[in-house]
Amino acid sequence: MEEDKYLLPLYNRLNVAFVKGKKSILYDENGKDYIDFASGVGVNSLGYANKKIVKTIKKQAKRVLHTSNIYHIKPQEKCAKKIVELSNYDMQCFFCNSGSEANESAIKLARKYGNISFDKPKYKIITIKNSFHGRTIATLKATAQEDKHKFFGPYPDGFVYAEDINQAISLIDDSTVAVMLELIQGEGGIFMQDISQIKKLEKTLKEKKLLLIVDEIQTGVYRSGNFLISQYFEIKPDIVTLAKGLATGIPIGVMMTSKKNIFTFGDHGSTFGGNHLSTTVSCKVLNILEEYSNSGILQENIKFFDSYLLYFMNKYPNLFKQKNGHGFMQGLVLKDDTKLNELINSSLKNGLLILKSGKNIIRFLPPLNITKKEIIKGFKRFENSIIETLK
């Protein structure tokens, strides 16, 4: 495309450009509609053009968008209170602009904790194979996927990779300060960790006064059905990171922690983080989603969506070998990875947006308020795409 000559070639984009959306449907330049089972990679938690969000943005834009963290920001304080209350954890928040920044903040806090809390400083952070924690130099190194590390070194020391949770426990040594993980790996295959193993890890870390960092960039904000999937696992992390669905498209990230006395003035900061616009919108999003979750409709629609995935598993056993994930973060594992791009492109042609994960997984991250009607319509298009792919 002509305009691409001004953009670095960092994205292998699909050949479509969207101009507007409503609920869980997007429209391209020609007016064609697409059912969205991707929600901007888990960002658009309330879909598109939500009337309450549009009203909130307009109202705040007429007041003030940004003043910086040199001054008190009342919406930020209100948003932090809401996030902590929904988590049921005794924590405090730091606001930034993205998941990578939230994880970077978690790494810095863990490193300072390790330097001031023990006679011998601790700095190593263990992460899990196929994890994805961001694209900054530190969070990229924390990402336990060697193929993503090419060309960008040298990296900061102190990241150790474990094959699984049991190995992570065995790798803890005198230099270890934390284990950082996703309870469901997003980019790494929609792989959900075993609850009993996570509880064992939590117990081990607490006994050693080490930190459990849970990356909830993709699983958080009701995507799992709970506000945090950590709640579903019935654990109490020391640090939780959030971003994506917090403000349904406005850039925002949060690092929250029970370790309230580690960071002091000047240790960390963000120019744009937690400004008036992002936190005002986030408060509205959280209020809407809390009410929606409490109504029971979210869980009902998750079960409805899940029933369709089971239907496809059973009807097309030669195409799919298993279903992964939880809540509105699900994956269908293909037996033949060469079918992945074909199925994604066929779905796009038929007016359905889906995602990939790993080398052979179709990932589903619909808006949280997607309706049954939209689900039915989307999966009808998905089945048409399957039929075309199998021809």
RAKA-V813728 format. One record per pair of residues at least 4 apart in sequence whose ideal C-beta (glycine too) atoms are under 7 Angstrom apart, sorted by the first residue. I is the first residue (numbers start at 0). J is the second residue. D is the distance in whole Angstrom. If there is no record, write none. Layout:
# RAKA-V813728
I & J & D
I & J & D
This chain:
# RAKA-V813728
13 & 347 & 6
15 & 27 & 5
15 & 347 & 6
16 & 27 & 6
16 & 28 & 6
17 & 25 & 5
17 & 26 & 7
17 & 27 & 6
18 & 26 & 6
18 & 27 & 7
18 & 28 & 6
19 & 26 & 5
20 & 24 & 6
20 & 25 & 4
20 & 26 & 7
20 & 46 & 7
20 & 47 & 3
20 & 48 & 6
21 & 47 & 6
21 & 48 & 5
22 & 46 & 5
22 & 47 & 7
22 & 373 & 7
23 & 34 & 6
23 & 35 & 5
23 & 46 & 5
23 & 365 & 6
23 & 366 & 5
23 & 369 & 4
23 & 373 & 5
24 & 32 & 5
24 & 33 & 7
24 & 34 & 6
24 & 35 & 7
24 & 373 & 7
25 & 33 & 5
25 & 35 & 6
25 & 47 & 7
26 & 30 & 6
26 & 31 & 7
26 & 32 & 6
27 & 31 & 5
31 & 350 & 6
32 & 350 & 6
33 & 350 & 5
33 & 351 & 6
33 & 352 & 5
34 & 350 & 6
34 & 351 & 5
34 & 373 & 6
34 & 376 & 6
34 & 377 & 4
34 & 380 & 6
35 & 352 & 5
35 & 365 & 7
35 & 366 & 6
36 & 351 & 6
36 & 352 & 6
36 & 353 & 5
36 & 363 & 5
36 & 365 & 5
36 & 377 & 6
37 & 352 & 4
37 & 353 & 6
37 & 354 & 5
37 & 364 & 6
38 & 42 & 6
38 & 43 & 4
38 & 44 & 7
38 & 364 & 5
38 & 365 & 6
38 & 366 & 5
39 & 43 & 5
39 & 248 & 7
40 & 354 & 7
40 & 364 & 7
41 & 217 & 5
41 & 222 & 6
41 & 243 & 5
41 & 244 & 6
41 & 364 & 4
42 & 243 & 5
42 & 244 & 6
42 & 248 & 6
43 & 47 & 7
43 & 247 & 6
43 & 248 & 6
43 & 366 & 6
44 & 220 & 6
44 & 244 & 4
44 & 247 & 5
44 & 284 & 6
44 & 288 & 7
44 & 366 & 6
44 & 367 & 5
45 & 49 & 4
45 & 52 & 6
45 & 247 & 4
45 & 284 & 6
45 & 287 & 6
45 & 366 & 6
45 & 367 & 7
45 & 368 & 6
46 & 366 & 4
46 & 368 & 6
46 & 369 & 7
48 & 53 & 6
49 & 53 & 7
49 & 247 & 7
50 & 54 & 6
51 & 55 & 6
51 & 283 & 6
51 & 287 & 6
52 & 56 & 6
52 & 247 & 6
52 & 280 & 6
52 & 283 & 6
52 & 284 & 7
53 & 57 & 6
54 & 58 & 6
55 & 59 & 6
55 & 279 & 6
55 & 280 & 6
55 & 283 & 5
56 & 60 & 6
56 & 280 & 6
57 & 61 & 7
59 & 275 & 6
59 & 276 & 6
59 & 279 & 5
60 & 64 & 6
63 & 275 & 5
64 & 274 & 7
64 & 275 & 6
64 & 276 & 5
65 & 271 & 7
65 & 274 & 4
65 & 275 & 6
65 & 276 & 7
66 & 70 & 5
66 & 72 & 7
66 & 275 & 7
67 & 270 & 6
68 & 72 & 7
68 & 268 & 6
68 & 269 & 7
68 & 272 & 7
68 & 273 & 7
72 & 76 & 7
72 & 273 & 6
72 & 274 & 7
72 & 275 & 6
72 & 278 & 7
73 & 77 & 6
74 & 78 & 6
74 & 275 & 5
74 & 278 & 4
74 & 279 & 4
74 & 282 & 6
75 & 79 & 6
75 & 94 & 6
75 & 273 & 4
75 & 278 & 5
76 & 80 & 7
77 & 81 & 7
77 & 282 & 6
78 & 82 & 6
78 & 278 & 4
78 & 281 & 5
78 & 282 & 5
79 & 83 & 6
79 & 92 & 4
80 & 84 & 6
81 & 85 & 6
81 & 282 & 6
81 & 285 & 5
82 & 86 & 6
82 & 92 & 6
82 & 253 & 6
82 & 255 & 7
83 & 88 & 7
83 & 90 & 5
83 & 92 & 7
83 & 255 & 7
85 & 226 & 4
85 & 285 & 7
85 & 289 & 7
86 & 90 & 7
86 & 226 & 6
86 & 227 & 6
86 & 239 & 7
86 & 255 & 7
87 & 230 & 7
88 & 235 & 6
88 & 257 & 6
89 & 257 & 6
90 & 255 & 4
90 & 256 & 6
90 & 257 & 5
91 & 255 & 7
91 & 256 & 7
91 & 259 & 5
92 & 253 & 5
92 & 255 & 5
93 & 104 & 6
93 & 253 & 7
93 & 254 & 5
93 & 267 & 7
94 & 251 & 7
94 & 253 & 6
94 & 269 & 7
94 & 272 & 4
94 & 273 & 3
94 & 278 & 7
95 & 100 & 4
95 & 101 & 6
95 & 104 & 6
95 & 252 & 4
95 & 269 & 5
95 & 272 & 4
96 & 100 & 6
96 & 250 & 5
96 & 251 & 7
96 & 252 & 6
96 & 269 & 7
96 & 271 & 5
96 & 272 & 6
97 & 101 & 7
97 & 242 & 6
97 & 250 & 6
97 & 252 & 5
98 & 102 & 6
98 & 133 & 6
98 & 216 & 4
98 & 240 & 7
98 & 242 & 4
98 & 243 & 6
98 & 252 & 6
99 & 103 & 6
99 & 133 & 3
99 & 134 & 6
99 & 135 & 5
99 & 138 & 5
100 & 104 & 6
100 & 252 & 5
100 & 269 & 7
101 & 105 & 7
101 & 216 & 7
101 & 240 & 4
101 & 241 & 6
101 & 242 & 6
101 & 252 & 4
101 & 253 & 6
101 & 254 & 5
102 & 106 & 6
102 & 132 & 5
102 & 133 & 5
102 & 138 & 5
102 & 141 & 7
102 & 214 & 6
102 & 240 & 5
103 & 107 & 7
103 & 133 & 7
103 & 135 & 5
103 & 137 & 6
103 & 138 & 6
104 & 108 & 6
104 & 254 & 4
104 & 267 & 6
105 & 109 & 6
105 & 179 & 7
105 & 212 & 5
105 & 238 & 5
105 & 240 & 5
105 & 254 & 5
106 & 110 & 6
106 & 124 & 7
106 & 137 & 5
106 & 141 & 7
107 & 111 & 6
107 & 267 & 6
108 & 112 & 6
108 & 238 & 7
108 & 256 & 6
108 & 258 & 7
108 & 261 & 6
108 & 262 & 6
109 & 113 & 6
109 & 124 & 6
109 & 176 & 5
109 & 177 & 4
109 & 210 & 5
109 & 212 & 6
109 & 238 & 7
110 & 114 & 6
110 & 122 & 6
110 & 176 & 7
111 & 115 & 6
111 & 261 & 5
111 & 262 & 7
111 & 266 & 7
112 & 116 & 5
112 & 176 & 6
112 & 210 & 6
112 & 258 & 6
112 & 261 & 5
113 & 117 & 7
113 & 120 & 6
113 & 121 & 4
113 & 122 & 5
113 & 176 & 3
114 & 120 & 5
117 & 121 & 5
119 & 173 & 6
121 & 174 & 6
121 & 175 & 6
121 & 176 & 4
122 & 157 & 5
122 & 174 & 6
122 & 176 & 6
123 & 157 & 5
123 & 159 & 6
123 & 174 & 5
123 & 175 & 5
123 & 176 & 6
124 & 141 & 7
124 & 157 & 6
124 & 158 & 6
124 & 176 & 6
124 & 177 & 5
124 & 179 & 5
125 & 159 & 5
125 & 161 & 6
125 & 167 & 5
125 & 170 & 6
125 & 175 & 6
125 & 178 & 5
126 & 130 & 5
126 & 132 & 7
126 & 141 & 5
126 & 143 & 5
126 & 158 & 6
126 & 160 & 6
126 & 179 & 5
126 & 180 & 7
127 & 143 & 6
127 & 161 & 6
127 & 163 & 7
127 & 167 & 6
127 & 180 & 5
128 & 143 & 5
128 & 160 & 6
128 & 161 & 7
128 & 162 & 5
129 & 143 & 6
129 & 144 & 6
129 & 184 & 6
129 & 187 & 3
129 & 188 & 6
129 & 190 & 7
130 & 142 & 6
130 & 143 & 5
130 & 180 & 6
130 & 181 & 6
130 & 184 & 6
130 & 187 & 6
131 & 142 & 5
131 & 144 & 7
131 & 185 & 6
131 & 186 & 4
131 & 187 & 6
132 & 138 & 5
132 & 141 & 4
132 & 142 & 5
132 & 179 & 7
132 & 214 & 6
133 & 138 & 3
133 & 139 & 6
134 & 138 & 7
134 & 139 & 6
135 & 139 & 6
136 & 140 & 7
136 & 151 & 7
136 & 154 & 6
136 & 155 & 7
137 & 141 & 6
137 & 155 & 6
138 & 142 & 7
139 & 147 & 6
139 & 148 & 7
139 & 151 & 6
140 & 148 & 7
140 & 154 & 4
140 & 155 & 6
140 & 158 & 5
141 & 158 & 5
141 & 179 & 6
142 & 147 & 6
143 & 160 & 4
148 & 152 & 7
159 & 170 & 6
161 & 166 & 4
161 & 167 & 4
161 & 170 & 5
162 & 166 & 5
164 & 168 & 7
164 & 192 & 6
164 & 193 & 7
164 & 196 & 4
164 & 197 & 6
164 & 200 & 5
165 & 169 & 7
165 & 196 & 6
166 & 170 & 6
167 & 178 & 5
167 & 200 & 6
168 & 199 & 7
168 & 200 & 6
168 & 203 & 5
171 & 175 & 5
171 & 203 & 7
171 & 207 & 7
175 & 209 & 6
176 & 209 & 6
176 & 210 & 6
177 & 209 & 6
177 & 210 & 4
177 & 212 & 5
178 & 200 & 6
178 & 204 & 6
178 & 211 & 6
178 & 212 & 7
179 & 212 & 4
179 & 214 & 6
180 & 213 & 7
180 & 214 & 7
181 & 185 & 6
181 & 214 & 5
181 & 218 & 7
182 & 191 & 7
182 & 192 & 5
182 & 197 & 7
182 & 213 & 6
182 & 218 & 6
182 & 228 & 5
182 & 229 & 7
182 & 232 & 6
183 & 189 & 6
183 & 190 & 7
183 & 191 & 5
183 & 218 & 5
183 & 228 & 7
183 & 324 & 6
183 & 325 & 6
183 & 328 & 6
184 & 188 & 6
184 & 189 & 7
184 & 190 & 5
185 & 217 & 4
185 & 356 & 7
186 & 356 & 6
187 & 357 & 6
188 & 323 & 7
188 & 330 & 7
188 & 356 & 6
188 & 357 & 4
188 & 360 & 5
189 & 323 & 4
189 & 324 & 4
189 & 328 & 7
189 & 329 & 7
189 & 330 & 3
189 & 356 & 5
189 & 360 & 6
189 & 362 & 6
190 & 323 & 6
191 & 323 & 7
191 & 324 & 6
191 & 325 & 6
192 & 196 & 6
192 & 197 & 5
193 & 197 & 7
194 & 198 & 6
194 & 232 & 5
195 & 199 & 6
196 & 200 & 6
197 & 201 & 6
197 & 232 & 6
197 & 234 & 6
198 & 202 & 6
198 & 234 & 6
199 & 203 & 6
200 & 204 & 6
201 & 205 & 6
201 & 211 & 6
201 & 234 & 5
202 & 206 & 6
203 & 207 & 7
204 & 209 & 4
204 & 210 & 7
204 & 211 & 5
210 & 237 & 4
210 & 238 & 6
211 & 236 & 5
211 & 237 & 5
212 & 236 & 7
212 & 237 & 7
212 & 238 & 4
213 & 229 & 5
213 & 236 & 4
213 & 239 & 5
214 & 240 & 5
215 & 219 & 3
215 & 227 & 6
215 & 228 & 6
215 & 229 & 7
215 & 239 & 6
215 & 240 & 6
215 & 241 & 5
216 & 240 & 6
216 & 241 & 7
216 & 242 & 5
216 & 243 & 6
217 & 222 & 7
217 & 243 & 6
217 & 328 & 7
218 & 222 & 6
218 & 223 & 5
218 & 228 & 4
218 & 328 & 6
219 & 227 & 5
219 & 241 & 4
220 & 226 & 7
220 & 241 & 6
220 & 243 & 7
220 & 244 & 4
220 & 245 & 6
220 & 288 & 7
221 & 226 & 6
221 & 288 & 5
221 & 292 & 6
221 & 297 & 6
221 & 367 & 6
222 & 244 & 6
222 & 326 & 6
222 & 327 & 5
222 & 328 & 5
222 & 367 & 7
223 & 228 & 4
223 & 231 & 6
223 & 325 & 5
223 & 326 & 4
223 & 328 & 6
224 & 297 & 7
224 & 298 & 6
224 & 301 & 6
224 & 326 & 4
225 & 230 & 4
225 & 231 & 5
226 & 230 & 6
227 & 239 & 7
228 & 232 & 6
229 & 234 & 6
229 & 236 & 6
229 & 239 & 6
237 & 256 & 6
237 & 257 & 6
237 & 258 & 6
238 & 254 & 7
238 & 256 & 5
239 & 255 & 5
240 & 254 & 5
241 & 245 & 6
241 & 252 & 7
241 & 253 & 4
242 & 251 & 7
242 & 252 & 4
245 & 251 & 5
245 & 253 & 7
245 & 281 & 5
245 & 284 & 7
246 & 251 & 5
246 & 277 & 6
246 & 280 & 5
246 & 281 & 4
246 & 284 & 6
247 & 284 & 5
249 & 276 & 6
249 & 277 & 5
249 & 280 & 5
250 & 277 & 7
251 & 277 & 4
251 & 281 & 6
262 & 266 & 4
262 & 267 & 6
273 & 277 & 7
273 & 278 & 5
274 & 278 & 7
275 & 279 & 6
276 & 280 & 6
277 & 281 & 6
278 & 282 & 6
279 & 283 & 7
280 & 284 & 6
281 & 285 & 6
282 & 286 & 6
283 & 287 & 6
284 & 288 & 6
285 & 289 & 6
286 & 290 & 7
287 & 291 & 6
288 & 292 & 6
288 & 367 & 6
289 & 293 & 6
290 & 294 & 6
291 & 296 & 6
291 & 297 & 5
291 & 368 & 6
292 & 297 & 5
295 & 299 & 6
296 & 300 & 6
297 & 301 & 6
297 & 367 & 6
298 & 302 & 7
299 & 303 & 6
300 & 304 & 6
300 & 369 & 7
300 & 371 & 6
300 & 374 & 7
301 & 305 & 6
301 & 326 & 5
301 & 327 & 6
302 & 306 & 6
303 & 371 & 6
303 & 374 & 6
304 & 308 & 7
304 & 327 & 7
304 & 365 & 7
304 & 374 & 6
305 & 309 & 6
306 & 310 & 6
307 & 311 & 7
307 & 374 & 7
307 & 378 & 5
308 & 312 & 6
308 & 322 & 5
308 & 329 & 6
308 & 331 & 6
309 & 313 & 6
309 & 322 & 7
310 & 314 & 6
311 & 315 & 6
311 & 319 & 6
311 & 331 & 7
312 & 319 & 5
312 & 322 & 5
315 & 319 & 6
315 & 385 & 6
317 & 334 & 7
318 & 333 & 6
318 & 334 & 6
318 & 338 & 7
318 & 385 & 7
318 & 389 & 7
319 & 331 & 5
319 & 332 & 6
319 & 333 & 6
319 & 334 & 7
320 & 332 & 5
320 & 334 & 5
321 & 332 & 5
322 & 329 & 7
322 & 331 & 6
323 & 329 & 7
323 & 330 & 4
323 & 332 & 6
323 & 360 & 7
324 & 328 & 5
324 & 329 & 4
324 & 330 & 5
327 & 364 & 7
327 & 365 & 6
327 & 367 & 6
328 & 364 & 6
329 & 363 & 5
330 & 356 & 6
330 & 360 & 4
330 & 361 & 6
330 & 362 & 5
330 & 363 & 7
331 & 360 & 7
331 & 361 & 5
332 & 359 & 6
332 & 360 & 5
333 & 338 & 5
333 & 339 & 6
333 & 359 & 5
333 & 360 & 7
333 & 361 & 7
336 & 358 & 5
336 & 359 & 4
338 & 342 & 6
338 & 388 & 6
339 & 343 & 7
339 & 355 & 6
339 & 359 & 6
340 & 344 & 6
341 & 345 & 6
341 & 388 & 5
342 & 346 & 6
342 & 361 & 6
342 & 384 & 6
342 & 388 & 5
343 & 347 & 7
343 & 353 & 6
343 & 355 & 6
344 & 348 & 7
345 & 349 & 6
345 & 384 & 4
345 & 387 & 5
345 & 388 & 5
346 & 351 & 4
346 & 353 & 5
346 & 380 & 7
346 & 381 & 6
346 & 384 & 4
347 & 352 & 7
349 & 380 & 4
349 & 383 & 5
349 & 384 & 5
350 & 380 & 6
351 & 377 & 5
351 & 380 & 4
351 & 381 & 6
351 & 384 & 7
353 & 361 & 6
353 & 362 & 7
353 & 363 & 6
354 & 362 & 4
354 & 364 & 6
355 & 360 & 7
355 & 361 & 7
355 & 362 & 6
356 & 360 & 4
356 & 362 & 4
365 & 369 & 4
369 & 373 & 5
369 & 374 & 6
370 & 374 & 7
371 & 375 & 6
372 & 376 & 6
373 & 377 & 6
374 & 378 & 6
375 & 379 & 6
376 & 380 & 7
377 & 381 & 6
378 & 382 & 6
379 & 383 & 7
380 & 384 & 6
381 & 385 & 7
382 & 386 & 6
383 & 387 & 7
384 & 388 & 6
385 & 389 & 6
